[in-house]
Amino acid sequence: MAMLCPKCEKESNNLRVCPFCQTPYPTDRESRGTPRMSRAVTAPRGTTSIPSRASGDPRIAMENSRKKRWVLIGFLAAFTVGYYFFTKEPSVPVGVTMPNLIAGAMTPTEAAGILKRANGGAVPEVRDGDLIVKVVTGFPDRRMGQMALAQQYARADEIVSGKKRSISFLDPAGQKFAHADAVKGVVMTR
C-alpha cells in the first residue's frame, strides 16, 4: 500500500512520514477514512499546491512562537501585579485607633490563657500605675502582627482585671511600638 504525500505529491511505502519532505501523514485519529493511494489521486499537471498549516512553513512556526512568547509575558506580568497586591501589607497608621484585627468573642478563661502565653515571651512590669510590656521573644515583624498582639493583650488584660488600663508595649530593643489607652484604645506609636 503506497501513500501519496499531500505536500510534495510523491509516492512512498512509509505510512507515517513522507521520506522526501518529512511531512507527517494524517493518522487514524485525524482521518477515519481510507489513506490516499498512489497516482490515481494526483493533482493535474501545472497546478501548484497551497501550503497548509501542517506543512512546516517557517513563517507560521515563527508566528506561533511569537504568540506563545507574548502569552507568557502577559501571564508573568499578571502574576507579578497580583503577587504585589496580595502580599502587600496593609498600612497601619500611627496614632489612629483601628478596630480589633482579631474580632472574636473572648471568655475569661481564654483571656487568662492569652496573657499567660504572652507573658511567657514578654516581661511585664508596673510603673506609676501603667503596665509596661516588653516583648522579648516572638515579636512580630509585620506591623499588622504588632497591632494584633497589642490589641489582643489589651483585650485579655481588660477581661482578666475587669477594667481598662494604660499599657505601653516595647519591642525587644526597648523602643515603644504601641500604646493602649483606657479612653482611645490601642494605637501604634511609630
Secondary structure as GFF3:
##gff-version 3
##sequence-region A 1 190
A	DSSP	beta_strand	3	4	.	.	.	ID=ss1
A	DSSP	beta_strand	11	12	.	.	.	ID=ss2
A	DSSP	three_ten_helix	39	41	.	.	.	ID=ss3
A	DSSP	three_ten_helix	53	55	.	.	.	ID=ss4
A	DSSP	alpha_helix	58	87	.	.	.	ID=ss5
A	DSSP	alpha_helix	108	120	.	.	.	ID=ss6
A	DSSP	beta_strand	122	127	.	.	.	ID=ss7
A	DSSP	beta_strand	130	135	.	.	.	ID=ss8
A	DSSP	alpha_helix	143	161	.	.	.	ID=ss9
A	DSSP	beta_strand	167	170	.	.	.	ID=ss10
A	DSSP	beta_strand	176	181	.	.	.	ID=ss11
A	DSSP	beta_strand	185	188	.	.	.	ID=ss12
###
